[in-house]
Amino acid sequence: MEDLTILVVEDEGLVALEIVHTFQSFGYSNLHYATSIKKAKELLEKHPINLIIMDINLKGEEDGITFYKQLNSPPPVIYLSAYKDDKTIKRLIETSPIGYLTKPYRNEELKAMLLLAQNHISTSNKDEQFIELGEGYTFDSVEKRLLHHNKPIHLGKKELQLLMLLISSRGTTVSYYTIEQEIWGSKPVSSSTIRTLIYRLRSKLNQNLIQSEANIGIFLDSD
């Protein structure tokens, strides 16, 4: 249950507390609530919120949908509202919510929505964890492992550092000087040592995945 850090945005304080208490009865504990847009913004800045439960009809000039649209990199959202007219539905669909519940809703419906949210977030995190490199190669950014068709390939410490440097700079050329500074730091190394490291990493990948730009550096093929 701890996969979710939930922010409830509901301008009726008693209703917000009721929702929080309901979530606690489901086993969730990372809970925050806001009764105003200002407070919601403060909580989003302070806490790693990964799910918003948003009442649409908020007091003030902005409703919940407008507020959500203005957020930078907003977490997934579930809307709650007494409104179910076509205009409201069309507006909320534009924000790609996980779900929408009309008031009054049943606790079982709310619990089901939270389970959907957990699955959505878990799937999204998994997609971010595995970086496709092409030719059947993937990089597990959590375990820091190179895989080929899901089979691990051993990398030495410097080979791993070089691969991660190429992935983080994908689409651009990493200069030989940058490779030297990032991997060896202030320790001087010869150009042959750098070339040997590149050769070792290339030998563990499809040769075409690491391309060279003459006399400048190397880059990870982004095609």
C-alpha positions in Angstrom: 0.0 0.0 0.0 3.0 2.3 0.5 3.5 2.7 -3.3 1.0 5.7 -3.2 1.7 9.1 -1.7 -1.7 10.7 -2.1 -2.9 14.3 -2.1 -6.6 14.9 -1.6 -7.7 18.2 -3.0 -11.2 19.0 -1.6 -12.4 22.4 -0.5 -14.8 21.0 2.1 -12.6 20.2 5.1 -14.9 17.6 6.6 -15.2 15.8 3.3 -11.4 15.9 2.8 -10.9 14.3 6.2 -13.5 11.7 5.5 -11.7 10.7 2.4 -8.4 10.6 4.2 -9.9 8.4 6.9 -11.4 6.1 4.3 -8.0 5.7 2.7 -6.4 4.9 6.1 -9.0 2.1 6.5 -7.8 0.7 3.2 -4.2 0.6 4.6 -2.7 3.7 3.1 -0.7 6.0 5.3 1.2 8.5 3.0 -1.7 10.9 2.9 -2.0 14.7 2.6 -5.0 16.9 2.0 -5.6 20.5 0.9 -8.8 22.6 1.1 -7.4 25.2 -1.3 -5.4 25.4 -4.5 -2.7 27.4 -2.7 -2.3 24.7 -0.1 -2.3 22.0 -2.8 0.6 23.7 -4.5 2.6 23.9 -1.3 2.1 20.2 -0.6 3.1 19.3 -4.1 6.3 21.2 -3.7 7.1 19.6 -0.3 6.1 16.0 -0.8 6.7 13.3 -3.5 3.0 13.1 -4.4 2.4 10.4 -7.0 -1.5 10.5 -7.0 -4.0 13.3 -6.7 -7.6 12.8 -5.7 -9.2 16.0 -7.2 -12.6 17.4 -6.5 -13.6 19.3 -9.7 -15.8 21.9 -8.1 -13.3 24.0 -6.1 -14.1 27.4 -4.7 -12.4 30.2 -6.5 -11.7 31.2 -10.1 -10.1 27.8 -11.0 -11.8 24.4 -10.8 -9.9 21.2 -10.3 -9.4 20.5 -14.0 -8.0 23.9 -14.7 -5.7 23.7 -11.7 -4.4 20.2 -12.8 -3.8 21.5 -16.4 -1.5 24.2 -15.0 0.8 21.8 -13.1 4.2 21.1 -14.4 4.8 17.3 -14.7 1.6 16.5 -12.8 1.2 13.1 -11.0 -1.7 10.9 -12.1 -5.2 12.1 -11.0 -8.5 10.7 -10.1 -11.4 13.1 -10.2 -14.4 13.3 -7.9 -17.4 15.4 -8.7 -21.2 15.6 -8.6 -21.1 16.7 -12.2 -21.4 14.2 -15.0 -22.4 16.4 -18.0 -20.8 16.0 -21.4 -18.9 19.3 -21.2 -17.2 18.3 -17.9 -16.4 14.8 -19.1 -14.8 16.2 -22.3 -12.7 18.6 -20.2 -11.4 16.0 -17.8 -10.7 13.5 -20.6 -8.2 16.1 -22.0 -6.0 15.5 -18.8 -5.9 11.7 -19.2 -7.0 10.8 -15.7 -6.8 7.4 -14.2 -10.5 7.6 -13.3 -13.5 9.6 -12.5 -16.1 9.0 -9.8 -19.4 10.8 -9.4 -20.6 11.8 -6.0 -22.0 10.1 -4.0 -19.6 7.2 -4.7 -19.2 4.0 -2.8 -16.0 3.1 -0.9 -15.6 0.0 -2.9 -15.4 2.1 -6.1 -12.8 4.4 -4.5 -10.7 1.4 -3.4 -10.9 -0.1 -6.9 -9.6 3.2 -8.3 -6.7 3.3 -5.9 -5.7 -0.3 -7.0 -5.9 0.9 -10.6 -3.6 3.8 -9.7 -1.1 1.5 -8.0 -0.9 -0.6 -11.1 -0.6 2.4 -13.4 2.3 3.9 -11.3 4.0 0.5 -11.0 3.8 -0.1 -14.8 5.1 3.5 -15.5 8.0 3.0 -13.1 8.9 -0.3 -14.7 8.9 1.3 -18.2 11.3 4.0 -16.9 13.5 1.4 -15.3 14.3 -0.5 -18.5 16.0 1.5 -21.2 15.8 0.1 -24.7 19.2 0.3 -26.5 18.2 -1.7 -29.6 19.2 -5.1 -31.1 17.6 -6.8 -28.0 19.8 -4.9 -25.5 18.2 -3.1 -22.5 19.7 -1.3 -19.5 18.2 -1.8 -16.1 18.6 1.7 -14.6 17.7 0.5 -11.1 19.9 -2.6 -10.9 22.6 -1.0 -13.1 22.7 -4.0 -15.4 23.1 -4.6 -19.1 20.7 -7.2 -20.5 20.5 -9.0 -23.9 17.1 -10.6 -24.4 16.7 -10.4 -20.6 20.0 -12.3 -20.0 22.5 -10.2 -17.9 25.9 -9.3 -19.5 28.7 -8.7 -17.1 30.3 -5.2 -17.2 33.4 -4.1 -15.4 33.2 -1.0 -13.3 34.6 1.4 -16.0 32.6 -0.3 -18.7 29.4 0.3 -16.7 30.4 4.0 -16.1 31.0 4.4 -19.9 27.7 2.9 -20.8 25.8 5.0 -18.3 27.6 8.1 -19.6 26.6 7.2 -23.2 23.0 6.6 -22.2 22.7 9.9 -20.3 24.1 11.7 -23.4 22.1 9.7 -25.9 21.7 11.6 -29.2 24.9 13.6 -28.7 28.6 12.8 -29.0 30.6 12.2 -25.8 34.1 13.6 -26.4 37.2 11.5 -25.5 38.1 14.3 -23.0 34.7 14.0 -21.3 35.2 10.2 -21.1 38.6 10.7 -19.5 37.3 13.3 -17.0 34.1 11.4 -16.0 35.8 8.0 -15.6 39.4 8.6 -14.5 39.0 12.1 -13.0 42.3 13.9 -12.5 44.3 10.7 -13.1 46.1 11.1 -16.5 45.4 8.2 -19.0 46.7 7.5 -22.5 44.4 7.6 -25.6 45.1 3.9 -26.0 43.6 3.2 -22.6 40.5 5.1 -23.5 40.3 3.2 -26.9 40.7 -0.1 -25.1 37.8 0.7 -22.7 35.6 1.6 -25.7 36.6 -1.6 -27.5 35.8 -3.7 -24.4 32.3 -2.2 -24.2 31.7 -2.5 -27.9 32.5 -6.2 -27.7 29.7 -6.7 -25.3 27.1 -4.9 -27.4 26.2 -5.1 -31.1 29.1 -3.3 -32.8 26.8 -0.8 -34.5 25.2 0.5 -31.2 28.3 2.6 -30.4 29.3 4.9 -33.2 32.4 7.1 -33.5 32.8 10.6 -34.7 36.3 11.0 -36.0 38.8 12.6 -33.6 36.0 13.9 -31.4 34.3 11.0 -29.5 31.6 8.4 -29.5 27.9 8.2 -29.2 25.1 5.7 -28.6 23.1 5.1 -31.7 19.6 6.6 -31.1 17.8 4.9 -34.0 
